[in-house]
Amino acid sequence: MYPWKTVIALNKDLKRPLYLQFADQVVKEINNGRIKPGLKLPGTRQLSIILEINRKTVIQAIDKLVAQGWLEAVPSKGTFVPRQLPLSKTKPLDQDAFNGNPINTDSDYTYIEDQPQASHHILQVDGGCPDTRLAPIDWFYKESKAAIKMRNGFKLLKYADARGSQKLREVMVDYLAESRGMDISIAHIMITRGSQMGIFLTMNLLLGRSKCAAMGDSSYDAADWVVLFNDSKILRIPVDAQGLDANHLENICLQRKVHVVYITPHHHFPTTVTLSSERRLKLLDLAEKYNFYIIEDDYDFDFHYKSGPVLPLASLNRHRVIYIGSFSKIFAPGIRVGYLVAQPSIIEQLSKISRIIDRQGDQVLQQVIAEAITSGELNRHLKKSIKLYRQRRDYLAVQLREKLGNHVTFDLPEGGMAIWLKLIDVKLSDLKPHLEENGLSIDINTDLARDYNAFRFGFASLTFEEIDDAVKILSKVIYEVKRPSS
């Protein structure tokens, strides 16, 4: 028997009349296949008792359903669900809606790795992210509310310039001059939703079918994806202790046209090495000589522990360099505010591409970031974070040397949020299946694990106790994997 009382839920507080609520839910149940064709409904008096509503309400609903063809009244027999209904057969969401045919596209994007879905109940080591527990969330909420409530604050909720908040761009002219030595104007700046959006916009503008992007032989995987997304070719350049090999790049330029060179010079991703001054100057000369653009992804410029940071290439030549930065690494990945610095003509074109995918950014959040810069909140938070992250880096290095000194090797990075950890006598691919079983999830890039047997051990987001636990589990798994062959 159909459970009318437990399934048909009527709310007398709603504006929609009860008889229409009843009719709506009967139709929904028929469409979902839970009320089957041929089912006989209880009498109107019985239904009114079951549903605790007036009998006239039930009669109104049934009359409407009969009129629409969802029910049929058979004289002297009762009311039934017709056996023939024009229903579409429902399908589970995981069934192929295209009857086995692929979506109309030239790519299935198999080069993009699935995002790992690690359990929230186990310890997670990322590839180098800030500790979101340190983010000044209360300050952000307070300033967001203040921004909207200020005079004309309602305008922040309207459509705005695709290049981003004028206030933030004005503030950033001085901010980038002081922190990165850039001599620019507001016309050189565009605000994005993080650095990844900046990479996507820039490569969409500069690349295309049959064009070439030169990148490190180890590189940021999401940047690789954008090149492949644009049907462009990746030309791999060796990376050593001095960063990208500029001489090797020149040899490639002599053989074929290079349109874009993508670099992470401050701390190369993933190895964390810094591009030497000699190679920086060589790279800028090559850009002029061979007419290509440099995309400078300065994802963690603000985090340096030993000495002052090396100034960006964009501070030396903004004609050939498109600079990408982000506030997400300073505060939290969920604070989606980044920026591009380039020639005004390029900014204008990028803003048009941006309008296709996003129309505009978060004006309120951009206003708050501008306030963080001018009020000193950003520098206060950065100063506190740098001090703590340096301590965590040093602590992780000690734990790795003490517990895994014979099994791993690494160079202590002068900045950033991760240690590039190489395994010596065990394969990373052999460890991966056992790590989560022991309560540890590590963000392991499949290609890097295969080619370098290494991964980025992010320390910034871990407390000292979490670092202890992570190293202990890693050590335990390494010894367990090695034991059979010993």
Steps between C-alpha positions, in 0.01 A plus 500: 500500500631845410607695815293812440543643848880482509566613141241770430606790721264798504591834659212722607737796547582520130316741273434225245158343570497153657315338209771622259777378734331159505463495120864611449635219714284232337633606158857495633454151646354372173790649300752346740339162457405458864126522429459225242260494201183313589517592870157556656479802730324477837156666512483872556372458855781260589762727341370798696542303822847375406626846398302680772344749260145586400333255263409789266872573465564140390211513252637826350843344454370179344269690265799704381715190448221325310457806278872502422508127423712396798211305649187339356169450675330168421126502591409260784865390533701799620790725395809351336837601359467442122704213358602713202669827592728721285789464747869529427697216650722627777870416487760499776735798481796274430347363180628637170249757379651473152417130453864402504609776260764745627426868546574703189864588571842426361640422844399293798745691727668181619816705558330671797543295815192435709489712811584279799214451746681411819301439814476798734571262786860429399808721506559678168831625360446745213747623240549838666197692627457758775352400834138610469468487878718813513286700257348815660144385429337726760678799351386403149138468609512832687655685207263339248201624700656845540571522125137431408358731768722796415361786294431372146608154613202352316687568177738219588213257438435626147665410171849645479817521292628159386852622574413512869437752775647839416578554869702179523684568176590849619628363831701234321695754296683605819491149650680344202744790476600458867501121519612402148668806351244538220455840335142468375164676485144381557477426126754219543296308759210256481345319795421127467353226717840361590815421303350200319249727329786729401689209344189389312417845365857573391560171323162523329610833358851399393465134401292294262520203265858429383655766726772412752552567869840434658482374859726327748547125469333501839225758518170605655253241374204739476703727270574198280127431483426847366756456221344168400151647533600752230625223267852637536827311533715488813876531445686372806805689632739345756495643852809477722625662819496842327149463362386486138788436258499813282768366263290194423204730436707700251588182312131423468426854382753451219304198378137604538273786594431535872196712589498479880746410775332415830717531812474499879838669559484594868450139609475267204198273519543231616873490586509840689832611338544871424581618149850652504558866412709403196221286360238765574685752286563239229130412495399865456750537214360190330146633529600815311713313246250226418181697559327287763314587820606390847221401737648555844295309758623640832272284713688531832717811463401626844647206690877521540691403815871557450537835323303745292319359196643523150298761311273368223602505135201729449682770699772499233292468184124535503488509120563127455396372843146429619511479877253289701456523876244410764379588848368145542843377614520776760160448661327178383422315175133595545588871479483502122676825411799510267637743245671542165756765405557561129494761228167693489417359156539145637296583811221627277490176301520284812209686657287414196581131535424526871152636427419178314568276797444715808362845406664651809663406826383533858489878547444480876794266554721716279404804709600310813837401349562867419425584864733220616784661305437862603423426866806279546295187578662313210852577621411409860356166390792436266759577767334258745463230233859525377636462853287192567555341157878537540479316832288226343741465206796463733314256725397281205859497374625378840234227519574378148875481566455323833239246396561457126852625440609184314189475287433855378693800376408868472639853490362742755305760297572866569132578469161367402278253680633155407811282500575306179553156650675228295482136599826303472436129542125453466255590226240764579248304296549205736432721804189672374250212553613453860509861618125558538464158662726638772314831531707726273400660171777655288437710190704295254526600134500179297742624231747644749484184709582295190772725356668632815385271784435818699219713635441839661469467877299806598596622848319835527157353569617252767553555870810356669291212632359431153850506352606246763207272415549532122872415514435207735239352267718557193794337678286205610370438147846528344643241738201269450531519122875437513483214751408217256812560290737539794 
